[in-house]
């Protein structure tokens, strides 16, 4: 974004803030300054939401939901201690198992 563009929100707000006829010795903001700048800020055009942005937010929600479902479906795998696996393989020699399978 080019900040020198007159349609840029910052350029419009800065131009609105410069529109004052106050005395140079006055240290307080002129009457209506905050109201004018606030009105210009709220009058800014809302950017059009792109189709990509709309679908990417939906895809993020679907991906989060799928992640939660997969964790819930595999909860027993996460909570198992693995003692069953250690007992079944404790008497086997890994080299013998590999050589017998080939």
VOBAKE-361858 format. One record per residue: x, y, z of N, C-alpha, C in turn; residue number from 0; residue in three letters. Coordinates in nm, 3 decimals. Layout:
BEGIN
X	Y	Z	X	Y	Z	X	Y	Z	NUM	ALA
...
***
This chain:
BEGIN
0.083	-0.117	0.000	0.000	0.000	0.000	0.088	0.124	0.000	0	UNK
0.053	0.217	-0.080	0.125	0.342	-0.089	0.062	0.442	0.006	1	UNK
0.137	0.489	0.105	0.080	0.582	0.203	0.061	0.721	0.145	2	UNK
0.118	0.751	0.027	0.099	0.880	-0.036	-0.033	0.885	-0.115	3	UNK
-0.095	0.773	-0.133	-0.223	0.766	-0.205	-0.329	0.841	-0.125	4	UNK
-0.403	0.935	-0.188	-0.502	1.013	-0.112	-0.618	0.928	-0.061	5	UNK
-0.639	0.809	-0.116	-0.747	0.724	-0.069	-0.703	0.637	0.049	6	UNK
-0.575	0.637	0.081	-0.523	0.558	0.192	-0.579	0.613	0.323	7	UNK
-0.624	0.525	0.414	-0.687	0.572	0.538	-0.598	0.665	0.620	8	UNK
-0.468	0.637	0.627	-0.381	0.723	0.706	-0.370	0.861	0.644	9	UNK
-0.365	0.867	0.512	-0.356	0.997	0.444	-0.482	1.078	0.468	10	UNK
-0.598	1.013	0.466	-0.723	1.086	0.492	-0.729	1.135	0.636	11	UNK
-0.686	1.051	0.732	-0.689	1.092	0.872	-0.590	1.206	0.899	12	UNK
-0.472	1.198	0.839	-0.374	1.304	0.858	-0.422	1.434	0.795	13	UNK
-0.487	1.425	0.678	-0.540	1.546	0.614	-0.652	1.606	0.698	14	UNK
-0.734	1.521	0.758	-0.840	1.572	0.845	-0.784	1.636	0.970	15	UNK
-0.674	1.584	1.023	-0.613	1.641	1.143	-0.546	1.774	1.112	16	UNK
-0.498	1.793	0.989	-0.431	1.920	0.954	-0.529	2.033	0.929	17	UNK
-0.657	2.003	0.912	-0.756	2.107	0.882	-0.794	2.180	1.010	18	UNK
-0.711	2.269	1.052	-0.738	2.345	1.173	-0.697	2.490	1.150	19	UNK
-0.767	2.580	1.211	-0.737	2.723	1.200	-0.703	2.780	1.338	20	UNK
-0.649	2.694	1.426	-0.618	2.737	1.562	-0.493	2.824	1.563	21	UNK
-0.481	2.902	1.670	-0.365	2.986	1.690	-0.244	2.896	1.719	22	UNK
-0.126	2.936	1.674	-0.006	2.856	1.693	0.032	2.847	1.840	23	UNK
-0.009	2.946	1.923	0.026	2.945	2.064	-0.064	2.853	2.146	24	UNK
-0.172	2.808	2.089	-0.266	2.723	2.161	-0.209	2.583	2.174	25	UNK
-0.201	2.530	2.297	-0.143	2.398	2.317	-0.248	2.288	2.319	26	UNK
-0.372	2.323	2.337	-0.479	2.224	2.339	-0.527	2.198	2.197	27	UNK
-0.583	2.080	2.177	-0.639	2.048	2.047	-0.759	2.138	2.021	28	UNK
-0.780	2.182	1.898	-0.894	2.269	1.870	-1.026	2.197	1.892	29	UNK
-1.129	2.275	1.911	-1.262	2.222	1.935	-1.306	2.139	1.815	30	UNK
-1.350	2.018	1.839	-1.398	1.931	1.733	-1.291	1.848	1.666	31	UNK
-1.166	1.861	1.709	-1.056	1.787	1.646	-1.077	1.636	1.660	32	UNK
-1.098	1.589	1.781	-1.114	1.446	1.804	-1.239	1.393	1.733	33	UNK
-1.345	1.472	1.733	-1.468	1.430	1.667	-1.447	1.417	1.517	34	UNK
-1.377	1.512	1.458	-1.353	1.510	1.314	-1.266	1.390	1.274	35	UNK
-1.160	1.364	1.351	-1.071	1.253	1.318	-1.142	1.119	1.339	36	UNK
-1.221	1.109	1.447	-1.296	0.986	1.472	-1.399	0.962	1.363	37	UNK
-1.468	1.067	1.320	-1.567	1.053	1.213	-1.502	1.008	1.083	38	UNK
-1.386	1.062	1.053	-1.315	1.019	0.932	-1.269	0.873	0.942	39	UNK
-1.229	0.831	1.062	-1.183	0.694	1.078	-1.298	0.595	1.062	40	UNK
-1.415	0.629	1.117	-1.529	0.538	1.104	-1.594	0.545	0.967	41	UNK
-1.568	0.648	0.892	-1.625	0.661	0.759	-1.541	0.587	0.654	42	UNK
-1.432	0.528	0.696	-1.345	0.458	0.600	-1.420	0.341	0.539	43	UNK
-1.392	0.317	0.413	-1.456	0.208	0.342	-1.401	0.076	0.392	44	UNK
-1.491	-0.019	0.410	-1.449	-0.152	0.452	-1.395	-0.226	0.329	45	UNK
-1.279	-0.287	0.343	-1.227	-0.360	0.227	-1.315	-0.481	0.196	46	UNK
-1.324	-0.512	0.070	-1.404	-0.625	0.025	-1.328	-0.753	0.061	47	UNK
-1.397	-0.845	0.125	-1.335	-0.971	0.164	-1.321	-1.057	0.039	48	UNK
-1.199	-1.103	0.017	-1.175	-1.184	-0.103	-1.230	-1.326	-0.084	49	UNK
-1.251	-1.391	-0.195	-1.301	-1.528	-0.193	-1.199	-1.621	-0.129	50	UNK
-1.071	-1.596	-0.154	-0.964	-1.677	-0.095	-0.966	-1.666	0.057	51	UNK
-0.984	-1.544	0.109	-0.987	-1.525	0.254	-1.106	-1.597	0.317	52	UNK
-1.219	-1.588	0.254	-1.339	-1.652	0.306	-1.321	-1.804	0.314	53	UNK
-1.267	-1.865	0.206	-1.249	-2.009	0.205	-1.133	-2.053	0.295	54	UNK
-1.030	-1.970	0.310	-0.919	-2.008	0.397	-0.962	-2.012	0.542	55	UNK
-1.049	-1.924	0.584	-1.098	-1.927	0.722	-1.186	-2.049	0.745	56	UNK
-1.265	-2.086	0.646	-1.346	-2.208	0.659	-1.257	-2.331	0.662	57	UNK
-1.153	-2.332	0.580	-1.061	-2.446	0.578	-0.988	-2.458	0.711	58	UNK
-0.956	-2.348	0.775	-0.893	-2.353	0.906	-0.986	-2.415	1.009	59	UNK
-1.112	-2.382	1.004	-1.209	-2.442	1.095	-1.226	-2.591	1.071	60	UNK
-1.233	-2.632	0.946	-1.248	-2.774	0.914	-1.124	-2.851	0.957	61	UNK
-1.006	-2.795	0.934	-0.882	-2.862	0.973	-0.873	-2.876	1.124	62	UNK
-0.915	-2.775	1.197	-0.915	-2.783	1.344	-1.012	-2.891	1.393	63	UNK
-1.128	-2.896	1.331	-1.227	-2.997	1.369	-1.175	-3.138	1.340	64	UNK
-1.112	-3.159	1.226	-1.056	-3.290	1.193	-0.943	-3.329	1.288	65	UNK
-0.864	-3.232	1.330	-0.757	-3.261	1.425	-0.814	-3.306	1.558	66	UNK
-0.918	-3.239	1.605	-0.981	-3.279	1.732	-1.045	-3.417	1.722	67	UNK
-1.109	-3.446	1.610	-1.173	-3.577	1.591	-1.067	-3.687	1.587	68	UNK
-0.956	-3.662	1.522	-0.851	-3.765	1.515	-0.787	-3.789	1.651	69	UNK
-0.770	-3.687	1.730	-0.716	-3.706	1.865	-0.815	-3.785	1.950	70	UNK
-0.944	-3.753	1.938	-1.045	-3.825	2.016	-1.054	-3.972	1.972	71	UNK
-1.040	-3.999	1.844	-1.050	-4.136	1.794	-0.929	-4.219	1.836	72	UNK
-0.814	-4.158	1.852	-0.692	-4.230	1.887	-0.651	-4.207	2.031	73	UNK
-0.742	-4.172	2.116	-0.710	-4.143	2.256	-0.653	-4.264	2.327	74	UNK
-0.702	-4.382	2.295	-0.652	-4.503	2.362	-0.505	-4.529	2.327	75	UNK
-0.463	-4.491	2.209	-0.324	-4.507	2.170	-0.234	-4.415	2.251	76	UNK
-0.281	-4.295	2.278	-0.202	-4.199	2.354	-0.192	-4.237	2.501	77	UNK
-0.294	-4.301	2.554	-0.296	-4.331	2.697	-0.242	-4.469	2.730	78	UNK
-0.215	-4.555	2.633	-0.164	-4.689	2.663	-0.022	-4.678	2.715	79	UNK
0.013	-4.769	2.807	0.146	-4.764	2.868	0.250	-4.838	2.786	80	UNK
0.206	-4.923	2.699	0.299	-4.998	2.616	0.350	-5.124	2.685	81	UNK
0.298	-5.158	2.803	0.343	-5.277	2.876	0.308	-5.404	2.800	82	UNK
0.196	-5.405	2.728	0.157	-5.523	2.652	0.259	-5.554	2.543	83	UNK
0.307	-5.451	2.476	0.405	-5.471	2.369	0.538	-5.521	2.422	84	UNK
0.580	-5.472	2.538	0.708	-5.512	2.594	0.705	-5.658	2.639	85	UNK
0.592	-5.704	2.692	0.582	-5.841	2.738	0.582	-5.940	2.622	86	UNK
0.521	-5.904	2.513	0.512	-5.996	2.401	0.645	-6.010	2.326	87	UNK
0.730	-5.910	2.331	0.856	-5.914	2.258	0.976	-5.935	2.349	88	UNK
0.953	-5.957	2.478	1.066	-5.966	2.570	1.151	-6.090	2.547	89	UNK
1.094	-6.202	2.503	1.170	-6.325	2.483	1.227	-6.337	2.343	90	UNK
1.194	-6.251	2.252	1.237	-6.263	2.113	1.370	-6.191	2.092	91	UNK
1.452	-6.253	2.013	1.577	-6.192	1.973	1.550	-6.113	1.844	92	UNK
1.577	-5.982	1.841	1.545	-5.904	1.723	1.616	-5.952	1.596	93	UNK
1.739	-5.999	1.610	1.813	-6.045	1.494	1.751	-6.173	1.442	94	UNK
1.710	-6.262	1.530	1.648	-6.388	1.488	1.513	-6.360	1.422	95	UNK
1.440	-6.265	1.472	1.310	-6.231	1.412	1.330	-6.177	1.271	96	UNK
1.432	-6.095	1.253	1.459	-6.039	1.121	1.509	-6.146	1.024	97	UNK
1.594	-6.235	1.071	1.645	-6.340	0.983	1.539	-6.444	0.949	98	UNK
1.449	-6.475	1.043	1.342	-6.570	1.015	1.242	-6.514	0.915	99	UNK
1.223	-6.384	0.915	1.125	-6.323	0.824	1.177	-6.309	0.683	100	UNK
1.307	-6.318	0.661	1.360	-6.297	0.526	1.377	-6.423	0.447	101	UNK
***
